């Protein structure tokens, strides 16, 4: 967030760029809601905006989504919607800490906003900017998301990247066909694995892959592969792979992923079981959802051993329940009445045609936190109930005091 704040300062300080954006006179901005700078820029340009959040519903705070602590996991809690006593206690603790985490993020951008918005800065700061979005679009749907209440300004558009698989290039198709009907495993752990020191993880992964009977194709730049580490015959390293087309191939048996939201939604779309190895940020929560839905299993990177990895792969490949769950989730995802891309377009057009989304935003967005939680009513009831008790106690105390005085006299 510090780096994004630095970029934000550079962008807002670029007078030529801002002048160009002003001249375009945009009707609406669709902004990346993960980056607070997007809200500051839209406000600076005085353009109404729709917020697109790339993750799940529990990511952004301060947009007044109903989130009962008893069954809606707080961001980074790594809980499912089925919580026992200790799970609910943990969720409550995380809910109390979440505003502090948000404040730490926003503090990186507050100085930038005050500097470049000046007198135009909203009284409530970034919270007002978040609540000022005409619409919130979330990159999720209920094939992966836990069921929960939504607000009228909330639209789920998960699966924008999903599409039917296209035929693979001849080189890849030949590689798959040359190894019979057993099928193959797709491995894509994101770009971070190739840029950080994870030699131990690579050794354990490679050794486990050498023990499975299936072919493995791994998105990992061969030029960055450690020179001291040999690759087994069944492992193919590629700098880039057509993920959607590989997952849609009839011989795809398993997807090993870091748990990025788009990757999981593609696995759902193509009904491929997953093994989640989360590495960063929301990935830990994402794989909890995938596992809770029966899509696959999860191993934390600190727990990986070649034996555990091999046995988990065997379980996912040979136990039919994971493939069956994947097929069921795929049906849920694909049978939505309106495809995600069309859903997004229709709602953005709805906002444009109606001059904004004020008709979708409840008054809760403008209420104080104590009003939203009815704490003022609770205080009033407490005074109404305790007032007479306190009065009686005072009167009785005074009466007892007078009686004692009479006895002494």
Protein Blocks (a to p, Z undefined) as FASTA:
>chain_A
ZZmmmmmmmmmmmmklmmmmmmnopabdcddfkbmklmmmmmmnopacddddfbdfklpg
hkopacdfklpccehklpafbdcfklmmmmmmmmmmmmmmmmmmmmmmmmmmmmmnmmml
cfklmmlmmmmpfbdcddddfklmccddddfklccfehklgccdddddfklmmmmmmnoj
nopcdddebjklmmccckkmmmmmmmmmmmpmbdcdddddfklpcfklccdfkbccdfbd
cfklmmmpmklmbdcdehiaklmmmmmmnopacddddfbhjlmmmmmmmmmnopaccddf
klpcfklmmmmmmmmmmmmklmmmmmmmmmmmmmpfbafklmmmmmmmmmmmnopaklmp
cfklmpcfklmnommmmmmmmmmmmmmmmmmmmmmmmmmmmmmmmmmZZ
